[in-house]
Amino acid sequence: MGLSVSDMRRGMAILYENELYEIVEYEHSKRGRGGAVARTKLRHLKTGRVVSETFKGAENTAAVFLESRDLQYLYHDGTNLVFMDTEGFDQFPIQNEVLGPQADYLVEGTNVIGCYYRNELVTVHLPNFVELKVVHTEPGVKGDTVSNVEKPATLETGAVVSVPLFVKEGDRLKIDTRTGTYIERL
């Protein structure tokens, strides 16, 4: 049975054309006498590719249940990110593309939530916030007091984020992994 457009939600995992997707953007609209329409952006859970789809009804879609398990990030082997199940100590590789830019905020030992479909790891969810050390940034210019002036800072993972002028090398920062933005200096 298909999934109704009114049952779709952002963050939901669906089976669409026999492939697993996560709804990353969702807009529901109803015009006049016509039926409801859902405009979505779907992220393929195995490849990380994002596609735009418009659903008009319950067409070949189904909600799927993803089992969650606690995992720990171990290392990057060049093409895959390797995670370990914290209970069974089994290791699971997942392609870099599946996480996309969020992979830039992973440090060895980070605890994440692994999502499994039919006992296969399909994606991981990072904590909303991580603490990372600044390894390189230019010094702030004294006297530059215009509000909201920012500069780039390279973090220990290689990610580059915009930070306020007072941030210096060696500082630990709180970063939002969903948006890749600086939150505060710790």
N, C-alpha and C positions, 0 to 999 in steps of 0.2 A: 504494500500500500504506500502511496506517495505521501510526502510531507506537505501539509498545507502552508501557504505563504504566511499566514497569521501565526503559525507555530514556530517559524524560524526565528532565531535569536543570534546576536553577535556572540562569537565564542563557541557556538554549537558545532559539533562534528557531524557531518552528513556523508551519506553514500550517494554520489551523483554520477550517473553513467558508469556504475561499477568501480568508481574510484573514490578514495577517501579525501575529503576536503574539510577545512575549518572555515566557518564564516567569519571574515575579518571586518567586513563592513556590511551594514544592512540598512536599507531604507524601504519602508512599506508605504505604498500609496494606493488610494482608491479614487477613481475619477468618475463622477456621474453614474451612469447606469452600467458602466463596464465593471468587470471583476477587479479584484485586488491584484496588485502587482508588487513584487519584491525585487528591488535592484540590489545586487550583492557583489562583493568581491570575495572570491574564494581562494584560499591558499591550499594547494595540493600538499597533503601531509607527508608524502614521500619525497617529492622533488623540491618543495618550497616555492614552486611557480605560482604566481597570483593571476587569476583570470576574473573577468567581469562576466556575470550572468544575470539575466532577468528571468524571473519565474512568474508565470501567470496563473499557475494552479499546482496541483499535486503531481507534477510531472517527474517521473523516474528519479525521485529523491526519497531518502529515508534517513531518519535520525539514527545515529549509532551510539552505542555506549562504549566509552574508552575507559579501560581499567587504569587506575592510578597507583603508582608505586613510588616510594622514596628512592631516589638515586643520588649518586655523588659523581661529580665530574672528575675524571682522572687525568686525561691528557689528550693532546691533539696529535694524530699520527700522520698528518700531511693531507689526507683527504677526508678523514672521519674524526668526529669527536667521540671519545670513548667514555662511557659511563658505567658505574658499578651499582648493582642492586645492593642496598645497605643491609638487607636481611640475608639473602642467599649468596652474596658476594660474586654473582655471575656478572660478566662484563658484556656490554652491548655497544657496538659502534653505531653511529648515526651520521649521515652525510652532512657536511658543513652547510649545504644549501637549504636543508630543512629548517635550520634555525635562522638563517639569513643574518641580518645585522646584529641580532641579539647575541650571537656567538662571540662578538667582540667584548662582551662583558663577563665572560667565564674565566674564573681563576681556578687552578687546581684545588680540589677540596670543596668547591661550591656545591651545596645541596640543592637539588632540583626535584621536580615532580615529573616522572616519566609516564607517558600515556601509551597504553598498549591496546591493540586491536587484534583479537584472536591470537594472543600471546606473542605478538610481534611489536617491538618498540617502534612507534610511528612518529612521535614528537616528544619534546620536553618543554616544560614551562619553567622559566627562571623565576627567582624571587623578584618581586616588583622593584626592589632597591638592592644595590650592592655597594660595598665600600671598596674603592680602588685608590691606589697611590699614584700621584703625579710623578712621572719620570722626566718630563721635559716641558718647559714653558718659558717664554720670554719674560723678563722682569717687567712689571708694570711701570709706566712712565709717570714720574712724580709730577703732580700738578694737573694731570688729566682727570678732571672731576666731573666731566659730563656724565649724567646718570646712565646706567645700563651699558656702559662700555665693557666689552668682553674681548678676550683673547683666546686663541686655541691652546689646549693643553693635551699632551700625549700621556695616556694612562699606562699602567704596567702591562696591560693586555695588548697594547698597540692601538687601542681606540683613541680617537681624537674628539674632544668635546669642547664647547665654548664655555669659558669660566670667567668670573669677575677678575678685575685687574689685581686684587690683593692675593690671589692664589699663587703659591710658589712651589718650586720643585720640592718633593718630599711630603707635601700635604696629602692627607687622606680625604677623599671626597665621597659623598653619597650621590650615586647616579641612579636615575630612573631607567631601568632596562627596557621599558615599553617604548619610551620616546628617545632615549639616549641623551637626556638632558641632565645638567648639573642641578642638584638640589641644595646641598650645603657642604661646608667644610667641617670636618670633624676634629 
